[in-house]
Amino acid sequence: MLTHLNIRNFAIIDELAIDLEQGLTVVTGETGAGKSIMVDALSLVLGDRAEASVIRAEASQAEISAQFTISDLPQVQRWLAEQALEADDDCILRRIIHREKSSKGYINGRPATMQMLRELGELLVDIHGQHAHQGLSKRPVQLAILDQFGQLSSQRMALAELWRTWRSTQEKYQRLYEAVQEGSDRKELLSYQVQEMESLEITEDELATIEEDHKRLSNMSELMQGSESELHRLYGDEGQSVYSQLNSSLATLQQLERLDPALSDTNGLLQEALIQVQEASQSLEQYLSQTETDPEAYHQIDRRLGLLHELARKHRTDIAGLFQHYQQLSNELADIALDAEGIEALRNELERQKSQWLEAAQKLSKARKSVAKKLQKAVNHYLESLGMQGGVFDVSFNELELDQANKTGIDKIDFMISANPGQPLQPLAKVASGGELSRMSLAIQVVTHNDSSIPCLIFDEVDVGIGGGTAEVVGNLLRELAQRAQVLCVTHQAQVAAKGMQHFTVSKSSDKSHTSTQITKLTSAQRTAEIARMIGGLEITEQTLKYAEELLS
């Protein structure tokens, strides 16, 4: 439950700090005093959108914090654990709204996004404003209320997941179908291109070496002449070859080494050079023995290279990239063939998913119709006690066409009402009387929150348009609801305020330069005076006070 609320520099509030208890808390005050400001501030700390205009005129930022006791709220504890925001028995939400930069949110002292505040807020507080009935007239809201009342949330979520899977498969099938339709011309082109490449029997290894091979064959005469000349220079010219001259130098230095051993390293280097020259000569001999001019081989590789260059230009690549391009075209051709084969399997899967979703939707629809009867009975019971004798509440069902269905199922429902005996049932959205609509809204809210897991319910002037004995019944209903959850009610009705277990009054003070709102927790005597004010206005008589005491007793 909500245990503490602190507000600073919000609207006309300087600073406000209140402690709240379990049960029914009522908030009253003169019109314009700012009774609903507290609810507005709480909405912001729960993630509602904020504008800089809510900041008090002379301040640079507004700050709101709310503390909740969560020791008996396992769903809240699980959510906090999933977000690594674990708390003990208390959870603190905080919101700072700046003039010049984005607002900031915190949960248990750690930064939090507005989405996180909203998600957590939905588990902690349910706010019903004075215009809640406007939302109640919308079909999606009505369907959500029915599912909440019937504890059908798990079925609804499972159906939504089946819907998402089905829709995803539909999109995949549509893309594949279009690709197959458009792929026939593409397939013909790809078949020609792949066949053309296959006719050349290109390989990755050939493409990697063919240009080097072509360069070698085109220069074969120069290679052979140069190699023979250098072989003769290294080893063949007796007395003049590199090998002979090195050998002569080595012999001379070996003689000198006997006179000075310091020449040993030099002799070693010359010995190694002789070996290297000898090996190089042998390598040239081997090269020349394996090499010969072959004009036919050159002409063949020259023609082959020309064909590959022409093919590479046609496909806007180079020779080195031809093989990879061939593989890409082959894979694309295979995919088109596979798509054509796989589309039938995907069509069968689509039908299976559709049947699975439709079966779940029909099952949920049947459960909703059963729940609707219980909701009708419960709401009609409260309508009579709320002064709508003869009024009838009904839930109308229509089945959507399959192309109009959505993740919530096949049901299009309408909350219907006949406010007076003899009048036909009409959709709730068409009911003209604000008082009747407000009472209907309250009855539905009370009924549907019987099994709610939300610990704190806030009613902001939902009793507008209600008075007399009906207002007292509303107070009794709210007090009954407060046996199951913490209820905070902003009200103008004395009969409702008298049912509160704790009572706050909001007042406004101002001078020429400053206006501020204060909130005060009332004592027993102060409550009597406040209830009397609500009954009798500015002039409070003894009779008014006695009536106030009667209401409170």
VENHU-V819403 format. One record per residue. RES is the residue in one letter. BURIAL is I if it has 9 or more other ideal C-beta (glycine too) atoms within 8 Angstrom, else O. Layout:
{{RES BURIAL} {RES BURIAL}}
//
This chain:
{{M I} {L I} {T I} {H I} {L I} {N I} {I I} {R I} {N I} {F I} {A I} {I I} {I I} {D O} {E O} {L I} {A O} {I I} {D O} {L I} {E O} {Q O} {G I} {L I} {T I} {V I} {V I} {T I} {G I} {E O} {T O} {G O} {A I} {G I} {K I} {S I} {I I} {M I} {V I} {D I} {A I} {L I} {S I} {L I} {V I} {L I} {G I} {D O} {R O} {A I} {E O} {A I} {S O} {V I} {I I} {R I} {A O} {E O} {A I} {S O} {Q I} {A I} {E I} {I I} {S I} {A I} {Q I} {F I} {T I} {I I} {S O} {D O} {L I} {P O} {Q O} {V I} {Q I} {R O} {W I} {L I} {A I} {E O} {Q O} {A O} {L I} {E O} {A I} {D O} {D O} {D I} {C I} {I I} {L I} {R I} {R I} {I I} {I I} {H I} {R O} {E O} {K O} {S O} {S I} {K O} {G I} {Y I} {I I} {N I} {G O} {R O} {P O} {A I} {T O} {M I} {Q O} {M I} {L I} {R I} {E I} {L I} {G I} {E O} {L I} {L I} {V I} {D I} {I I} {H I} {G I} {Q O} {H O} {A I} {H I} {Q O} {G O} {L I} {S I} {K O} {R O} {P O} {V I} {Q I} {L I} {A O} {I I} {L I} {D I} {Q I} {F I} {G I} {Q O} {L I} {S O} {S O} {Q I} {R I} {M O} {A I} {L I} {A I} {E O} {L I} {W I} {R I} {T I} {W I} {R O} {S O} {T I} {Q I} {E O} {K I} {Y I} {Q O} {R O} {L I} {Y I} {E O} {A I} {V I} {Q O} {E O} {G I} {S O} {D O} {R I} {K I} {E O} {L O} {L I} {S I} {Y O} {Q I} {V I} {Q O} {E I} {M I} {E O} {S O} {L I} {E O} {I I} {T O} {E O} {D O} {E O} {L I} {A O} {T O} {I I} {E O} {E O} {D I} {H I} {K O} {R I} {L I} {S O} {N O} {M I} {S O} {E O} {L I} {M I} {Q O} {G O} {S I} {E I} {S O} {E I} {L I} {H I} {R I} {L I} {Y I} {G O} {D O} {E O} {G O} {Q O} {S I} {V I} {Y I} {S I} {Q I} {L I} {N I} {S O} {S I} {L I} {A O} {T O} {L I} {Q I} {Q O} {L I} {E I} {R O} {L O} {D O} {P O} {A O} {L I} {S O} {D O} {T O} {N I} {G O} {L O} {L I} {Q I} {E O} {A I} {L I} {I O} {Q O} {V I} {Q I} {E O} {A I} {S I} {Q O} {S O} {L I} {E I} {Q O} {Y I} {L I} {S O} {Q O} {T I} {E O} {T O} {D O} {P O} {E O} {A O} {Y I} {H O} {Q O} {I I} {D I} {R O} {R I} {L I} {G O} {L I} {L I} {H I} {E O} {L I} {A I} {R O} {K O} {H I} {R O} {T O} {D O} {I I} {A O} {G I} {L I} {F I} {Q O} {H I} {Y I} {Q O} {Q O} {L I} {S I} {N O} {E I} {L I} {A O} {D O} {I I} {A I} {L O} {D I} {A I} {E O} {G I} {I I} {E O} {A O} {L I} {R I} {N O} {E I} {L I} {E O} {R O} {Q I} {K I} {S O} {Q I} {W I} {L I} {E O} {A I} {A I} {Q I} {K I} {L I} {S I} {K O} {A I} {R I} {K I} {S I} {V I} {A I} {K O} {K I} {L I} {Q I} {K O} {A I} {V I} {N I} {H O} {Y I} {L I} {E I} {S O} {L I} {G I} {M I} {Q O} {G O} {G I} {V I} {F I} {D I} {V I} {S I} {F I} {N O} {E O} {L I} {E O} {L O} {D O} {Q O} {A I} {N O} {K O} {T I} {G I} {I I} {D I} {K O} {I I} {D I} {F I} {M I} {I I} {S I} {A I} {N O} {P O} {G O} {Q O} {P O} {L O} {Q I} {P I} {L I} {A O} {K O} {V I} {A O} {S O} {G O} {G I} {E I} {L I} {S I} {R I} {M I} {S I} {L I} {A I} {I I} {Q I} {V I} {V I} {T I} {H I} {N O} {D O} {S I} {S O} {I I} {P I} {C I} {L I} {I I} {F I} {D I} {E I} {V I} {D I} {V I} {G I} {I I} {G O} {G O} {G O} {T I} {A I} {E I} {V I} {V I} {G I} {N I} {L I} {L I} {R I} {E O} {L I} {A I} {Q O} {R O} {A I} {Q I} {V I} {L I} {C I} {V I} {T I} {H O} {Q I} {A I} {Q I} {V I} {A I} {A I} {K I} {G I} {M O} {Q I} {H I} {F I} {T I} {V I} {S I} {K I} {S O} {S O} {D O} {K O} {S O} {H O} {T O} {S I} {T I} {Q I} {I I} {T O} {K O} {L I} {T O} {S O} {A O} {Q I} {R I} {T I} {A I} {E I} {I I} {A I} {R I} {M I} {I I} {G I} {G O} {L O} {E O} {I I} {T O} {E O} {Q O} {T I} {L I} {K O} {Y I} {A I} {E I} {E O} {L I} {L I} {S O}}
//
